[in-house]
Amino acid sequence: MPASAAPVRPVTVDHRAVLAIAAPMTLAHLSTPLLGIADTTVMGQFGDAALLGAVALSSVLFDFLFWGFGFLRMGTAGLTAQALGADDRVEQRAVFLRALALAGVLGVALVLLQGAIAGIAFPLLGGSPQVTAAASVYFHIRIWSAPFAFANYAVLGWLIGMGRTTTGLMLQVGINVANILLCIALALGLGWGVAGVAWATTLAETAGVAAGLAVLARHFGGRLGVPRAVVFDRGKLVRMVAINRDIMIRTLALLAAWSFFARQGALAGDVTLASNAILNNFFLLGGFFLDGIATAAEQLCGRSVGANNRPAFIRSVTLSIGWSFALAAAMSLLLFTAGGAFIDGMATNAAVREEARAFLPYAALTPLAGSLAFTFDGVYVGATWNAAMRNLMLVALALYLGLWWLLSPWGNHGLWLAVLGFLLARGLTQAAAYPSLLRRAFA
């Protein structure tokens, strides 16, 4: 049905609605780094540097693999929010079942391809023979968590789309806590070492799926009530795959940008590499808060599109941008004033400290530079403007590389300026395309 022919349904959009979604998701994002800290601490008890290196190397590989499939969460959230806005309860359930089926297919595919993935990835990661051997043990156990990890993306995406982010927070924290406790019990208690860490994550993801499905079963009243023909409707399946494909391409472009940043830092020397890594953590910390606002934009904008409510959509965008900018300004101010102390707490090497302090102003500006991009990512995902988001990300990536080439004579200063330009380009290009996309969405 064309948007103009659909009824306009009410959608409540105010500051409370934005924060009610953003706050739980921000806490969920902040709980994630605890896993890496726990894994590192447990492995550190064995006194074997190779085991520590194996977990670190494997984490990089799984971050790349699993983050690349994060489209399952974002795509599910946007489509679910639109079904909620349209008050289409059958489609709300059908979206989840399609996402769950896609998660299963992709997860099983990764399990079946584990030999090929390991054969390509480990030589590229360049670990020592001891590290690679231990990392291989970790990899071939944890890869079995792929179907469950992807199913958790579908569950979380559906909960976000329905605006039930507090439930999503509880599930995410539950998975993380279970992972930490199992890690201690299996790796230290039973002495399984790196295999215990891998089994802890796999079992925690499996338990998370079971808990998530139990929550959804209760919400559905114990029955799905969705005909098979609706779940596997060809047109809607094709649309979901296309949306997820576009988000995946966008995500891979983003990964390419940050991989390029890391590589250029490495080429500049160990001190520059270490200082850039420390400063990049500051950007990631700001991103946890901005991602919460982006999640609110996803849900409210998606719901407004489904409800054919243009004023609610515009207000969702306006409030999300306002909150994102306010949080970004606070984060930048914090980094400008306390960034030096953070650097001293993270590094003991005098040369690294000096280098990081020299480039701290650039890192402190990243939350402000990326504020608009984070918000519009949420807006575009909720409105399912994924092809436009994909194209604009590729444009921003090209601008980033071009800007780095022009500024490369300035060394690491030029690299950081290119990063700030990349963040600004993402937000500004999305803002420029927004009016025409808005007209088409509610035409």
NORPE-V836202 format. One record per backbone hydrogen bond with DSSP energy under -1.0 kcal/mol. NH is the residue of the N-H (numbers start at 1). CO is the residue of the C=O. If there is no record, write none. Layout:
{{NH,CO} {NH,CO}}
//
This chain:
{{5,2} {6,2} {9,307} {18,14} {19,15} {20,16} {21,17} {22,18} {23,19} {25,21} {26,22} {27,23} {28,24} {29,25} {30,26} {31,27} {35,32} {37,33} {38,34} {39,35} {40,36} {41,37} {42,38} {43,39} {44,40} {45,42} {46,43} {52,48} {53,49} {54,50} {55,51} {56,52} {57,53} {58,54} {59,55} {60,56} {61,57} {62,58} {63,59} {64,60} {65,61} {66,62} {67,63} {68,64} {70,67} {72,69} {73,70} {74,70} {75,71} {76,72} {77,73} {78,74} {79,75} {80,76} {81,77} {82,78} {83,79} {84,80} {85,81} {86,82} {87,84} {88,83} {92,88} {93,89} {94,90} {95,91} {96,92} {97,93} {98,94} {99,95} {100,96} {101,97} {102,98} {103,99} {104,100} {105,101} {106,102} {107,103} {108,104} {109,105} {110,106} {111,107} {112,108} {113,109} {114,111} {117,113} {118,114} {119,115} {120,116} {121,117} {122,118} {125,121} {126,122} {132,128} {133,129} {134,130} {135,131} {136,132} {137,133} {138,134} {139,135} {140,136} {142,138} {143,139} {144,141} {145,142} {146,143} {149,145} {150,146} {151,147} {152,148} {153,149} {154,150} {155,151} {156,152} {157,153} {158,154} {159,155} {160,156} {161,157} {162,158} {163,160} {164,159} {168,164} {169,165} {170,166} {171,167} {172,168} {173,169} {174,170} {175,171} {176,172} {177,173} {178,174} {179,175} {180,176} {181,177} {182,178} {183,179} {184,180} {185,181} {186,182} {187,183} {188,184} {189,184} {190,185} {192,186} {193,187} {195,192} {197,193} {198,194} {199,195} {200,196} {201,197} {202,198} {203,199} {204,200} {205,201} {206,202} {207,203} {208,204} {209,205} {210,206} {211,207} {212,208} {213,209} {214,210} {215,211} {216,212} {217,213} {218,214} {219,215} {220,216} {222,217} {231,227} {232,228} {233,230} {237,233} {238,234} {239,235} {240,236} {241,237} {242,238} {243,239} {244,240} {245,241} {246,242} {247,243} {248,244} {249,245} {250,246} {251,247} {252,248} {253,249} {254,250} {255,251} {256,252} {257,253} {258,254} {259,255} {260,256} {261,257} {262,258} {263,259} {264,260} {265,261} {266,262} {267,263} {268,264} {269,266} {273,269} {274,270} {275,271} {276,272} {277,273} {278,274} {279,275} {280,276} {281,277} {283,279} {284,280} {285,281} {286,282} {287,283} {288,284} {290,286} {291,287} {293,289} {294,290} {295,291} {296,292} {297,293} {298,294} {299,295} {300,296} {301,297} {302,298} {303,299} {304,300} {305,301} {306,302} {307,303} {308,305} {309,304} {313,309} {314,310} {315,311} {316,312} {317,313} {318,314} {319,315} {320,316} {321,317} {322,318} {323,319} {324,320} {325,321} {326,322} {327,323} {328,324} {329,325} {330,326} {331,327} {332,328} {333,329} {334,330} {335,331} {336,332} {337,333} {338,334} {339,335} {342,338} {343,339} {344,340} {345,341} {346,342} {347,343} {353,349} {354,350} {355,351} {356,352} {357,353} {358,354} {359,355} {363,359} {364,360} {365,361} {369,365} {370,366} {374,370} {375,371} {376,372} {377,373} {378,374} {379,375} {380,376} {381,377} {382,378} {383,379} {385,380} {389,385} {390,386} {391,387} {392,388} {393,389} {394,390} {395,391} {396,392} {397,393} {398,394} {399,395} {400,396} {401,397} {402,398} {403,399} {404,400} {405,401} {406,402} {407,403} {408,404} {410,407} {411,408} {413,410} {415,411} {416,412} {417,413} {418,414} {419,415} {420,416} {421,417} {422,418} {423,419} {424,420} {425,421} {426,422} {427,423} {428,424} {429,425} {430,426} {431,427} {432,428} {433,429} {434,430} {437,433} {438,434} {439,435} {440,436} {441,437} {442,438}}
//
